[in-house]
């Protein structure tokens, strides 16, 4: 790999989950050892994964849940059209 940040972004989830081969892991670790932006991205992704795995579910207020659902549906329809439902 060329060692540019964009070369590694697509593999970060698998890297965090320990699902990459050793040579690619070593490349990523070498890169994040030198690149502060990628190191921050990896640390943030690790924290996000940890929070999602360990976090407790919270019930949204009904009005907020309805607004969020409507917004997501609107965005879905804009992207995929109404037939995507």
Residue pairs with C-beta under 8 A, 6 or more apart in sequence:
1 7
1 8
1 24
1 27
3 27
3 30
3 31
5 31
5 35
5 37
5 38
8 15
8 27
8 28
8 31
8 38
9 41
11 20
11 24
11 28
12 28
12 41
12 42
12 45
13 45
14 20
15 24
15 25
15 28
15 42
16 42
16 45
16 46
16 49
17 49
20 28
31 38
32 38
32 39
32 42
33 39
60 68
73 85
76 84
76 85
77 84
77 85
